[in-house]
Amino acid sequence: MAHGSRDETADIRESRKFVKDAPWRVLVELDSDRGLLDRADWIARDCLDFFRNVNLLRL
């Protein structure tokens, strides 16, 4: 899960609570706003890495 640290709509504490009780959940706090548009490259790379790690993508 990615959450912008400058998100003024959704409180980042809610995301922290969401991942706290499930060890398979991961929160990455990005220096960004709600849209995360300035982090699109990071999000794309992270998604591709995830799909490779679970053998859903071979590149």
PyMOL Python script that loads the backbone (N, CA, C, O; Angstrom):
from pymol import cmd

cmd.read_pdbstr("""\
ATOM      1  N   MET A   1       0.843  -1.155   0.000  1.00  0.00           N
ATOM      2  CA  MET A   1       0.000   0.000   0.000  1.00  0.00           C
ATOM      3  C   MET A   1       0.897   1.229   0.000  1.00  0.00           C
ATOM      4  O   MET A   1       1.866   1.304   0.756  1.00  0.00           O
ATOM      5  N   ALA A   2       0.569   2.175  -0.842  1.00  0.00           N
ATOM      6  CA  ALA A   2       1.308   3.436  -0.898  1.00  0.00           C
ATOM      7  C   ALA A   2       0.388   4.559  -0.436  1.00  0.00           C
ATOM      8  O   ALA A   2      -0.783   4.616  -0.811  1.00  0.00           O
ATOM      9  N   HIS A   3       0.932   5.442   0.375  1.00  0.00           N
ATOM     10  CA  HIS A   3       0.146   6.562   0.891  1.00  0.00           C
ATOM     11  C   HIS A   3       1.011   7.810   0.860  1.00  0.00           C
ATOM     12  O   HIS A   3       2.155   7.795   1.315  1.00  0.00           O
ATOM     13  N   GLY A   4       0.468   8.876   0.329  1.00  0.00           N
ATOM     14  CA  GLY A   4       1.191  10.141   0.293  1.00  0.00           C
ATOM     15  C   GLY A   4       1.216  10.788   1.663  1.00  0.00           C
ATOM     16  O   GLY A   4       0.174  10.952   2.297  1.00  0.00           O
ATOM     17  N   SER A   5       2.392  11.154   2.119  1.00  0.00           N
ATOM     18  CA  SER A   5       2.521  11.761   3.449  1.00  0.00           C
ATOM     19  C   SER A   5       1.896  13.149   3.511  1.00  0.00           C
ATOM     20  O   SER A   5       1.634  13.659   4.600  1.00  0.00           O
ATOM     21  N   ARG A   6       1.655  13.763   2.359  1.00  0.00           N
ATOM     22  CA  ARG A   6       1.018  15.080   2.315  1.00  0.00           C
ATOM     23  C   ARG A   6      -0.447  14.991   1.877  1.00  0.00           C
ATOM     24  O   ARG A   6      -1.028  15.981   1.434  1.00  0.00           O
ATOM     25  N   ASP A   7      -1.034  13.811   2.003  1.00  0.00           N
ATOM     26  CA  ASP A   7      -2.448  13.604   1.670  1.00  0.00           C
ATOM     27  C   ASP A   7      -3.299  14.360   2.692  1.00  0.00           C
ATOM     28  O   ASP A   7      -3.222  14.089   3.890  1.00  0.00           O
ATOM     29  N   GLU A   8      -4.098  15.295   2.224  1.00  0.00           N
ATOM     30  CA  GLU A   8      -4.941  16.088   3.121  1.00  0.00           C
ATOM     31  C   GLU A   8      -6.360  15.531   3.220  1.00  0.00           C
ATOM     32  O   GLU A   8      -7.189  16.082   3.944  1.00  0.00           O
ATOM     33  N   THR A   9      -6.647  14.451   2.504  1.00  0.00           N
ATOM     34  CA  THR A   9      -7.989  13.871   2.507  1.00  0.00           C
ATOM     35  C   THR A   9      -8.071  12.646   3.415  1.00  0.00           C
ATOM     36  O   THR A   9      -8.952  12.557   4.270  1.00  0.00           O
ATOM     37  N   ALA A  10      -7.160  11.717   3.227  1.00  0.00           N
ATOM     38  CA  ALA A  10      -7.146  10.484   4.026  1.00  0.00           C
ATOM     39  C   ALA A  10      -5.992  10.548   5.023  1.00  0.00           C
ATOM     40  O   ALA A  10      -4.839  10.752   4.644  1.00  0.00           O
ATOM     41  N   ASP A  11      -6.311  10.376   6.274  1.00  0.00           N
ATOM     42  CA  ASP A  11      -5.305  10.435   7.334  1.00  0.00           C
ATOM     43  C   ASP A  11      -4.376   9.224   7.233  1.00  0.00           C
ATOM     44  O   ASP A  11      -4.836   8.083   7.203  1.00  0.00           O
ATOM     45  N   ILE A  12      -3.089   9.476   7.181  1.00  0.00           N
ATOM     46  CA  ILE A  12      -2.109   8.391   7.036  1.00  0.00           C
ATOM     47  C   ILE A  12      -2.150   7.436   8.228  1.00  0.00           C
ATOM     48  O   ILE A  12      -1.742   6.281   8.111  1.00  0.00           O
ATOM     49  N   ARG A  13      -2.636   7.907   9.361  1.00  0.00           N
ATOM     50  CA  ARG A  13      -2.742   7.025  10.533  1.00  0.00           C
ATOM     51  C   ARG A  13      -3.693   5.859  10.269  1.00  0.00           C
ATOM     52  O   ARG A  13      -3.508   4.773  10.818  1.00  0.00           O
ATOM     53  N   GLU A  14      -4.706   6.077   9.435  1.00  0.00           N
ATOM     54  CA  GLU A  14      -5.625   4.985   9.084  1.00  0.00           C
ATOM     55  C   GLU A  14      -4.902   3.905   8.283  1.00  0.00           C
ATOM     56  O   GLU A  14      -5.139   2.715   8.491  1.00  0.00           O
ATOM     57  N   SER A  15      -4.034   4.309   7.381  1.00  0.00           N
ATOM     58  CA  SER A  15      -3.256   3.329   6.613  1.00  0.00           C
ATOM     59  C   SER A  15      -2.291   2.585   7.523  1.00  0.00           C
ATOM     60  O   SER A  15      -2.096   1.379   7.372  1.00  0.00           O
ATOM     61  N   ARG A  16      -1.697   3.287   8.454  1.00  0.00           N
ATOM     62  CA  ARG A  16      -0.794   2.631   9.413  1.00  0.00           C
ATOM     63  C   ARG A  16      -1.540   1.588  10.232  1.00  0.00           C
ATOM     64  O   ARG A  16      -1.020   0.500  10.479  1.00  0.00           O
ATOM     65  N   LYS A  17      -2.756   1.915  10.654  1.00  0.00           N
ATOM     66  CA  LYS A  17      -3.569   0.950  11.406  1.00  0.00           C
ATOM     67  C   LYS A  17      -3.937  -0.247  10.537  1.00  0.00           C
ATOM     68  O   LYS A  17      -3.930  -1.384  11.007  1.00  0.00           O
ATOM     69  N   PHE A  18      -4.260   0.009   9.266  1.00  0.00           N
ATOM     70  CA  PHE A  18      -4.669  -1.055   8.351  1.00  0.00           C
ATOM     71  C   PHE A  18      -3.583  -2.110   8.182  1.00  0.00           C
ATOM     72  O   PHE A  18      -3.889  -3.302   8.154  1.00  0.00           O
ATOM     73  N   VAL A  19      -2.334  -1.704   8.071  1.00  0.00           N
ATOM     74  CA  VAL A  19      -1.254  -2.668   7.844  1.00  0.00           C
ATOM     75  C   VAL A  19      -0.737  -3.284   9.138  1.00  0.00           C
ATOM     76  O   VAL A  19      -0.086  -4.329   9.107  1.00  0.00           O
ATOM     77  N   LYS A  20      -1.013  -2.662  10.253  1.00  0.00           N
ATOM     78  CA  LYS A  20      -0.453  -3.097  11.534  1.00  0.00           C
ATOM     79  C   LYS A  20      -0.824  -4.528  11.912  1.00  0.00           C
ATOM     80  O   LYS A  20       0.014  -5.264  12.433  1.00  0.00           O
ATOM     81  N   ASP A  21      -2.048  -4.926  11.662  1.00  0.00           N
ATOM     82  CA  ASP A  21      -2.538  -6.224  12.129  1.00  0.00           C
ATOM     83  C   ASP A  21      -2.340  -7.377  11.154  1.00  0.00           C
ATOM     84  O   ASP A  21      -2.759  -8.500  11.435  1.00  0.00           O
ATOM     85  N   ALA A  22      -1.720  -7.121  10.034  1.00  0.00           N
ATOM     86  CA  ALA A  22      -1.528  -8.180   9.042  1.00  0.00           C
ATOM     87  C   ALA A  22      -0.094  -8.114   8.514  1.00  0.00           C
ATOM     88  O   ALA A  22       0.252  -7.178   7.794  1.00  0.00           O
ATOM     89  N   PRO A  23       0.728  -9.077   8.855  1.00  0.00           N
ATOM     90  CA  PRO A  23       2.143  -9.016   8.476  1.00  0.00           C
ATOM     91  C   PRO A  23       2.396  -9.039   6.974  1.00  0.00           C
ATOM     92  O   PRO A  23       3.471  -8.637   6.528  1.00  0.00           O
ATOM     93  N   TRP A  24       1.434  -9.498   6.190  1.00  0.00           N
ATOM     94  CA  TRP A  24       1.625  -9.530   4.740  1.00  0.00           C
ATOM     95  C   TRP A  24       1.336  -8.173   4.100  1.00  0.00           C
ATOM     96  O   TRP A  24       1.636  -7.970   2.924  1.00  0.00           O
ATOM     97  N   ARG A  25       0.766  -7.259   4.850  1.00  0.00           N
ATOM     98  CA  ARG A  25       0.499  -5.913   4.329  1.00  0.00           C
ATOM     99  C   ARG A  25       1.719  -5.029   4.554  1.00  0.00           C
ATOM    100  O   ARG A  25       2.360  -5.084   5.604  1.00  0.00           O
ATOM    101  N   VAL A  26       2.022  -4.224   3.562  1.00  0.00           N
ATOM    102  CA  VAL A  26       3.176  -3.324   3.646  1.00  0.00           C
ATOM    103  C   VAL A  26       2.710  -1.922   3.287  1.00  0.00           C
ATOM    104  O   VAL A  26       2.004  -1.726   2.298  1.00  0.00           O
ATOM    105  N   LEU A  27       3.106  -0.962   4.087  1.00  0.00           N
ATOM    106  CA  LEU A  27       2.795   0.438   3.815  1.00  0.00           C
ATOM    107  C   LEU A  27       4.075   1.160   3.442  1.00  0.00           C
ATOM    108  O   LEU A  27       5.076   1.086   4.155  1.00  0.00           O
ATOM    109  N   VAL A  28       4.033   1.852   2.330  1.00  0.00           N
ATOM    110  CA  VAL A  28       5.138   2.718   1.923  1.00  0.00           C
ATOM    111  C   VAL A  28       4.601   4.140   1.964  1.00  0.00           C
ATOM    112  O   VAL A  28       3.657   4.485   1.253  1.00  0.00           O
ATOM    113  N   GLU A  29       5.215   4.956   2.803  1.00  0.00           N
ATOM    114  CA  GLU A  29       4.811   6.350   2.924  1.00  0.00           C
ATOM    115  C   GLU A  29       5.670   7.175   1.976  1.00  0.00           C
ATOM    116  O   GLU A  29       6.883   7.287   2.150  1.00  0.00           O
ATOM    117  N   LEU A  30       5.022   7.745   0.977  1.00  0.00           N
ATOM    118  CA  LEU A  30       5.738   8.501  -0.042  1.00  0.00           C
ATOM    119  C   LEU A  30       5.569   9.995   0.192  1.00  0.00           C
ATOM    120  O   LEU A  30       4.497  10.452   0.589  1.00  0.00           O
ATOM    121  N   ASP A  31       6.621  10.747  -0.053  1.00  0.00           N
ATOM    122  CA  ASP A  31       6.557  12.204   0.052  1.00  0.00           C
ATOM    123  C   ASP A  31       5.790  12.721  -1.156  1.00  0.00           C
ATOM    124  O   ASP A  31       6.374  13.105  -2.170  1.00  0.00           O
ATOM    125  N   SER A  32       4.464  12.722  -1.024  1.00  0.00           N
ATOM    126  CA  SER A  32       3.591  13.085  -2.131  1.00  0.00           C
ATOM    127  C   SER A  32       2.236  13.494  -1.579  1.00  0.00           C
ATOM    128  O   SER A  32       1.979  13.390  -0.379  1.00  0.00           O
ATOM    129  N   ASP A  33       1.375  13.962  -2.474  1.00  0.00           N
ATOM    130  CA  ASP A  33       0.015  14.299  -2.078  1.00  0.00           C
ATOM    131  C   ASP A  33      -0.900  13.108  -2.349  1.00  0.00           C
ATOM    132  O   ASP A  33      -0.429  12.001  -2.609  1.00  0.00           O
ATOM    133  N   ARG A  34      -2.195  13.341  -2.288  1.00  0.00           N
ATOM    134  CA  ARG A  34      -3.168  12.250  -2.436  1.00  0.00           C
ATOM    135  C   ARG A  34      -3.074  11.534  -3.778  1.00  0.00           C
ATOM    136  O   ARG A  34      -3.211  10.312  -3.836  1.00  0.00           O
ATOM    137  N   GLY A  35      -2.845  12.268  -4.843  1.00  0.00           N
ATOM    138  CA  GLY A  35      -2.846  11.673  -6.178  1.00  0.00           C
ATOM    139  C   GLY A  35      -1.650  10.795  -6.490  1.00  0.00           C
ATOM    140  O   GLY A  35      -1.738   9.923  -7.354  1.00  0.00           O
ATOM    141  N   LEU A  36      -0.542  11.003  -5.812  1.00  0.00           N
ATOM    142  CA  LEU A  36       0.698  10.252  -6.028  1.00  0.00           C
ATOM    143  C   LEU A  36       1.202  10.337  -7.471  1.00  0.00           C
ATOM    144  O   LEU A  36       2.029   9.526  -7.887  1.00  0.00           O
ATOM    145  N   LEU A  37       0.709  11.311  -8.233  1.00  0.00           N
ATOM    146  CA  LEU A  37       1.097  11.395  -9.644  1.00  0.00           C
ATOM    147  C   LEU A  37       2.586  11.634  -9.826  1.00  0.00           C
ATOM    148  O   LEU A  37       3.171  11.182 -10.811  1.00  0.00           O
ATOM    149  N   ASP A  38       3.204  12.339  -8.890  1.00  0.00           N
ATOM    150  CA  ASP A  38       4.642  12.574  -8.991  1.00  0.00           C
ATOM    151  C   ASP A  38       5.454  11.336  -8.612  1.00  0.00           C
ATOM    152  O   ASP A  38       6.683  11.352  -8.688  1.00  0.00           O
ATOM    153  N   ARG A  39       4.783  10.281  -8.212  1.00  0.00           N
ATOM    154  CA  ARG A  39       5.435   9.011  -7.864  1.00  0.00           C
ATOM    155  C   ARG A  39       5.009   7.876  -8.785  1.00  0.00           C
ATOM    156  O   ARG A  39       5.183   6.705  -8.449  1.00  0.00           O
ATOM    157  N   ALA A  40       4.456   8.212  -9.935  1.00  0.00           N
ATOM    158  CA  ALA A  40       3.950   7.195 -10.866  1.00  0.00           C
ATOM    159  C   ALA A  40       5.038   6.220 -11.295  1.00  0.00           C
ATOM    160  O   ALA A  40       4.773   5.024 -11.413  1.00  0.00           O
ATOM    161  N   ASP A  41       6.253   6.699 -11.533  1.00  0.00           N
ATOM    162  CA  ASP A  41       7.347   5.799 -11.927  1.00  0.00           C
ATOM    163  C   ASP A  41       7.647   4.787 -10.826  1.00  0.00           C
ATOM    164  O   ASP A  41       7.827   3.602 -11.106  1.00  0.00           O
ATOM    165  N   TRP A  42       7.700   5.242  -9.586  1.00  0.00           N
ATOM    166  CA  TRP A  42       7.960   4.334  -8.469  1.00  0.00           C
ATOM    167  C   TRP A  42       6.838   3.298  -8.366  1.00  0.00           C
ATOM    168  O   TRP A  42       7.100   2.108  -8.188  1.00  0.00           O
ATOM    169  N   ILE A  43       5.591   3.755  -8.478  1.00  0.00           N
ATOM    170  CA  ILE A  43       4.446   2.848  -8.375  1.00  0.00           C
ATOM    171  C   ILE A  43       4.495   1.791  -9.472  1.00  0.00           C
ATOM    172  O   ILE A  43       4.257   0.613  -9.206  1.00  0.00           O
ATOM    173  N   ALA A  44       4.798   2.195 -10.690  1.00  0.00           N
ATOM    174  CA  ALA A  44       4.882   1.240 -11.803  1.00  0.00           C
ATOM    175  C   ALA A  44       5.980   0.209 -11.551  1.00  0.00           C
ATOM    176  O   ALA A  44       5.761  -0.986 -11.747  1.00  0.00           O
ATOM    177  N   ARG A  45       7.157   0.661 -11.121  1.00  0.00           N
ATOM    178  CA  ARG A  45       8.261  -0.276 -10.833  1.00  0.00           C
ATOM    179  C   ARG A  45       7.889  -1.229  -9.703  1.00  0.00           C
ATOM    180  O   ARG A  45       8.160  -2.427  -9.782  1.00  0.00           O
ATOM    181  N   ASP A  46       7.271  -0.698  -8.657  1.00  0.00           N
ATOM    182  CA  ASP A  46       6.900  -1.535  -7.521  1.00  0.00           C
ATOM    183  C   ASP A  46       5.873  -2.590  -7.932  1.00  0.00           C
ATOM    184  O   ASP A  46       5.963  -3.743  -7.510  1.00  0.00           O
ATOM    185  N   CYS A  47       4.908  -2.202  -8.746  1.00  0.00           N
ATOM    186  CA  CYS A  47       3.910  -3.167  -9.239  1.00  0.00           C
ATOM    187  C   CYS A  47       4.568  -4.258 -10.078  1.00  0.00           C
ATOM    188  O   CYS A  47       4.279  -5.441  -9.900  1.00  0.00           O
ATOM    189  N   LEU A  48       5.442  -3.867 -10.980  1.00  0.00           N
ATOM    190  CA  LEU A  48       6.134  -4.860 -11.811  1.00  0.00           C
ATOM    191  C   LEU A  48       6.968  -5.805 -10.954  1.00  0.00           C
ATOM    192  O   LEU A  48       6.970  -7.014 -11.189  1.00  0.00           O
ATOM    193  N   ASP A  49       7.674  -5.268  -9.965  1.00  0.00           N
ATOM    194  CA  ASP A  49       8.457  -6.118  -9.060  1.00  0.00           C
ATOM    195  C   ASP A  49       7.554  -7.108  -8.329  1.00  0.00           C
ATOM    196  O   ASP A  49       7.897  -8.283  -8.199  1.00  0.00           O
ATOM    197  N   PHE A  50       6.412  -6.640  -7.854  1.00  0.00           N
ATOM    198  CA  PHE A  50       5.476  -7.520  -7.154  1.00  0.00           C
ATOM    199  C   PHE A  50       5.000  -8.645  -8.072  1.00  0.00           C
ATOM    200  O   PHE A  50       5.015  -9.812  -7.683  1.00  0.00           O
ATOM    201  N   PHE A  51       4.579  -8.298  -9.285  1.00  0.00           N
ATOM    202  CA  PHE A  51       4.089  -9.315 -10.217  1.00  0.00           C
ATOM    203  C   PHE A  51       5.176 -10.320 -10.575  1.00  0.00           C
ATOM    204  O   PHE A  51       4.890 -11.505 -10.746  1.00  0.00           O
ATOM    205  N   ARG A  52       6.415  -9.863 -10.691  1.00  0.00           N
ATOM    206  CA  ARG A  52       7.527 -10.795 -10.940  1.00  0.00           C
ATOM    207  C   ARG A  52       7.724 -11.723  -9.747  1.00  0.00           C
ATOM    208  O   ARG A  52       7.920 -12.926  -9.919  1.00  0.00           O
ATOM    209  N   ASN A  53       7.673 -11.171  -8.548  1.00  0.00           N
ATOM    210  CA  ASN A  53       7.917 -11.958  -7.333  1.00  0.00           C
ATOM    211  C   ASN A  53       6.872 -13.037  -7.100  1.00  0.00           C
ATOM    212  O   ASN A  53       7.172 -14.062  -6.488  1.00  0.00           O
ATOM    213  N   VAL A  54       5.662 -12.827  -7.573  1.00  0.00           N
ATOM    214  CA  VAL A  54       4.614 -13.845  -7.411  1.00  0.00           C
ATOM    215  C   VAL A  54       4.392 -14.624  -8.705  1.00  0.00           C
ATOM    216  O   VAL A  54       3.370 -15.289  -8.880  1.00  0.00           O
ATOM    217  N   ASN A  55       5.359 -14.529  -9.600  1.00  0.00           N
ATOM    218  CA  ASN A  55       5.363 -15.275 -10.865  1.00  0.00           C
ATOM    219  C   ASN A  55       4.149 -15.007 -11.753  1.00  0.00           C
ATOM    220  O   ASN A  55       3.649 -15.911 -12.423  1.00  0.00           O
ATOM    221  N   LEU A  56       3.686 -13.775 -11.753  1.00  0.00           N
ATOM    222  CA  LEU A  56       2.603 -13.394 -12.660  1.00  0.00           C
ATOM    223  C   LEU A  56       3.125 -12.643 -13.878  1.00  0.00           C
ATOM    224  O   LEU A  56       2.366 -12.322 -14.793  1.00  0.00           O
ATOM    225  N   LEU A  57       4.417 -12.367 -13.883  1.00  0.00           N
ATOM    226  CA  LEU A  57       5.004 -11.601 -14.973  1.00  0.00           C
ATOM    227  C   LEU A  57       6.437 -12.056 -15.170  1.00  0.00           C
ATOM    228  O   LEU A  57       7.191 -12.231 -14.213  1.00  0.00           O
ATOM    229  N   ARG A  58       6.791 -12.240 -16.412  1.00  0.00           N
ATOM    230  CA  ARG A  58       8.177 -12.609 -16.739  1.00  0.00           C
ATOM    231  C   ARG A  58       8.686 -11.654 -17.794  1.00  0.00           C
ATOM    232  O   ARG A  58       8.268 -11.709 -18.951  1.00  0.00           O
ATOM    233  N   LEU A  59       9.585 -10.781 -17.396  1.00  0.00           N
ATOM    234  CA  LEU A  59      10.216  -9.826 -18.317  1.00  0.00           C
ATOM    235  C   LEU A  59      11.713  -9.904 -18.188  1.00  0.00           C
ATOM    236  O   LEU A  59      12.430  -9.180 -18.878  1.00  0.00           O
TER     237      LEU A  59
END
""", "prot")
cmd.dss("prot")
cmd.show_as("cartoon", "prot")
cmd.util.cbc("prot")
cmd.orient("prot")
